[in-house]
Amino acid sequence: MQIELYELLSAPAGFFLYAGKRVYWVYLLSALAIASLVVTVQSGKFNFKDQLASFLDYKYWFARSSHCDFFLMLVNSSLRILLLIPLFGSHLALTVYVGSFLQDHMDDGPNLELN
C-alpha cells in the first residue's frame, strides 16, 4: 500500500522526465525561451528582472486554471495506477493460471529428439 501511494504521488513528477508528455522539461524550457523572445520583441527591450517576476507571479501559478491542470494530472496518474496497471497485470495472472491448468490436465508435451 505504501509503494502504491508513493507511485501515485510521484507519477505526475515523472511527466516532466518523459519526452512523450507535453510537460517534458525541454518543451517547457523552449516555450519559456519563445515567450521571452516574444515579450522582448513586443516591448522593444530585454529586461530579465521583469520577465522573471512575471514568470514567478503567484497569481499565475495559483490561478483557477492552474489548479484544474494540477488536479487533472493527479487524476490521470491515479487512474493509470489504480485501473490500467491492474487490468494489464491480470493478463499475466490469467496466463499463469491457464498454463498450470494445461500442465495439470494435459501433461507435458512430447519430447522430440531432432538430429
NORHUNOR-V555949 format. One record per residue. N is the residue number from 0. RES is the residue in three letters. OMEGA is omega in whole degrees, 0 to 359 (999 if undefined). D_FIRST is the distance of its C-alpha to the first C-alpha in Angstrom with 1 decimal. Layout:
N	RES	OMEGA	D_FIRST
N	RES	OMEGA	D_FIRST
This chain:
0	MET	181	0.0
1	GLN	179	3.8
2	ILE	179	5.5
3	GLU	179	5.2
4	LEU	177	6.3
5	TYR	179	8.7
6	GLU	180	9.9
7	LEU	183	10.4
8	LEU	182	12.4
9	SER	182	14.2
10	ALA	178	15.3
11	PRO	178	18.2
12	ALA	178	19.5
13	GLY	178	19.8
14	PHE	182	22.3
15	PHE	183	24.8
16	LEU	183	24.7
17	TYR	186	25.0
18	ALA	179	28.7
19	GLY	181	28.1
20	LYS	180	26.9
21	ARG	181	29.5
22	VAL	175	28.0
23	TYR	188	28.4
24	TRP	179	29.8
25	VAL	178	33.1
26	TYR	179	33.7
27	LEU	179	33.0
28	LEU	179	35.4
29	SER	177	38.1
30	ALA	177	37.8
31	LEU	179	38.3
32	ALA	179	41.3
33	ILE	179	42.8
34	ALA	178	42.3
35	SER	178	44.0
36	LEU	180	46.8
37	VAL	180	47.4
38	VAL	179	47.5
39	THR	179	49.9
40	VAL	181	52.2
41	GLN	182	52.2
42	SER	179	53.0
43	GLY	179	55.3
44	LYS	178	53.8
45	PHE	178	50.7
46	ASN	185	49.3
47	PHE	183	46.1
48	LYS	179	45.5
49	ASP	179	45.8
50	GLN	178	43.6
51	LEU	178	40.9
52	ALA	179	41.2
53	SER	178	40.9
54	PHE	182	37.9
55	LEU	182	36.1
56	ASP	181	37.3
57	TYR	182	34.9
58	LYS	180	36.1
59	TYR	186	35.2
60	TRP	182	31.6
61	PHE	174	30.8
62	ALA	182	32.8
63	ARG	180	31.6
64	SER	177	31.4
65	SER	176	29.3
66	HIS	179	26.8
67	CYS	178	26.8
68	ASP	179	26.3
69	PHE	180	23.3
70	PHE	180	21.8
71	LEU	176	22.5
72	MET	180	20.9
73	LEU	179	17.6
74	VAL	180	18.0
75	ASN	180	19.0
76	SER	178	16.0
77	SER	179	13.7
78	LEU	179	15.7
79	ARG	183	15.8
80	ILE	187	12.1
81	LEU	184	11.5
82	LEU	188	14.9
83	LEU	182	16.8
84	ILE	176	14.6
85	PRO	180	13.7
86	LEU	179	17.4
87	PHE	177	18.8
88	GLY	179	16.6
89	SER	177	18.0
90	HIS	178	21.4
91	LEU	179	20.7
92	ALA	179	19.8
93	LEU	178	23.0
94	THR	178	25.0
95	VAL	179	24.1
96	TYR	180	24.9
97	VAL	178	28.2
98	GLY	179	29.1
99	SER	177	28.7
100	PHE	179	30.6
101	LEU	178	33.4
102	GLN	182	33.5
103	ASP	187	33.9
104	HIS	183	36.5
105	MET	182	38.4
106	ASP	181	38.3
107	ASP	175	38.5
108	GLY	180	40.6
109	PRO	178	44.1
110	ASN	183	44.6
111	LEU	176	47.1
112	GLU	181	49.0
113	LEU	177	50.4
114	ASN	999	53.1
